[in-house]
């Protein structure tokens, strides 16, 4: 088992629900933070969702930003194999951010 500490950035260029992180099928992810930053002149609503493997999208966080930033994962978020983290804003080209996480790779395990 290997633990890798990683981060990925995102830029929401659309108002569509956008995948920002997918847990590999041979791993587990512990999300430490989901920082979202507002770069527009008006209030923006932003929502974060998780889709469990084979399930539907479940809203886990909501915020209204006005030239500010927020951590949308307050404590931590455990993601299992094939879970997907998504984000959506009601205005395009207004939200950027970073998701920081620990990737626990189980691909080298025996049995």
C-alpha positions in Angstrom: 0.0 0.0 0.0 1.3 3.4 -1.0 0.0 6.8 0.2 0.6 9.7 -2.2 -0.4 13.3 -1.1 -1.7 15.1 -4.2 -3.6 18.2 -5.3 -5.5 19.0 -8.5 -6.8 22.4 -9.7 -10.0 23.2 -11.4 -11.5 26.1 -13.4 -15.3 25.9 -13.9 -15.8 27.2 -17.4 -19.4 26.1 -17.6 -22.5 26.0 -15.4 -22.7 22.2 -16.0 -22.0 19.7 -13.2 -18.2 19.1 -13.6 -16.2 16.1 -12.4 -13.0 17.3 -10.6 -11.8 14.0 -9.0 -12.5 10.3 -9.6 -11.2 7.7 -7.2 -9.4 4.9 -9.1 -10.9 1.4 -8.8 -7.8 0.1 -7.0 -7.5 2.9 -4.5 -9.1 4.9 -1.7 -9.0 8.7 -1.4 -9.2 10.9 1.7 -10.0 14.5 0.6 -8.5 17.0 3.0 -9.9 20.2 1.4 -11.8 21.5 -1.5 -10.9 25.2 -1.8 -13.1 27.2 -4.2 -12.3 30.8 -5.1 -14.6 33.4 -6.6 -13.2 35.6 -9.4 -16.3 37.5 -10.6 -18.1 40.7 -9.5 -21.4 39.2 -8.3 -22.6 36.5 -5.9 -22.1 33.0 -7.1 -23.8 29.8 -5.8 -21.6 26.8 -5.8 -22.4 23.2 -4.9 -20.3 20.1 -4.4 -21.6 16.5 -5.0 -20.4 13.0 -4.5 -21.5 10.1 -6.7 -20.9 6.6 -5.1 -20.1 3.9 -7.6 -23.4 3.0 -9.4 -25.4 5.6 -7.4 -26.7 9.1 -8.0 -25.2 12.5 -7.2 -25.6 13.5 -3.6 -25.0 17.2 -2.6 -22.5 17.5 0.2 -21.8 21.2 0.3 -23.3 24.5 -0.7 -21.9 28.0 -0.6 -22.6 31.5 -1.9 -19.4 33.4 -2.7 -18.8 37.1 -3.3 -15.1 37.8 -4.1 -14.0 35.3 -1.4 -13.0 31.7 -1.0 -14.3 28.7 1.0 -13.3 25.2 2.0 -16.2 23.1 0.9 -14.9 20.0 2.7 -14.8 21.1 6.4 -13.3 17.9 7.9 -12.4 15.2 5.5 -14.2 13.2 2.8 -13.6 9.5 2.3 -13.9 8.3 -1.3 -14.0 4.6 -2.2 -13.2 2.9 -5.5 -14.9 4.6 -8.5 -16.5 7.4 -6.4 -16.7 10.8 -8.2 -16.4 14.3 -6.7 -18.2 17.0 -8.7 -18.8 20.7 -8.5 -21.2 23.1 -10.1 -21.6 26.9 -10.1 -24.5 29.0 -11.3 -22.2 31.3 -13.3 -19.5 30.1 -15.8 -15.9 31.3 -15.7 -16.2 32.5 -12.1 -14.9 29.7 -9.9 -11.4 28.2 -9.6 -10.0 26.1 -6.9 -7.9 23.2 -5.7 -8.7 19.8 -4.2 -6.1 18.3 -1.8 -6.1 14.6 -1.0 -4.3 11.5 0.0 -4.4 8.7 -2.6 -4.1 5.3 -0.9 -3.0 3.0 -3.7 -3.9 -0.7 -3.1 -2.8 -2.0 -6.6 0.2 -3.8 -5.2 -1.6 -5.6 -2.4 -1.7 -9.4 -2.4 -5.2 -10.9 -2.1 
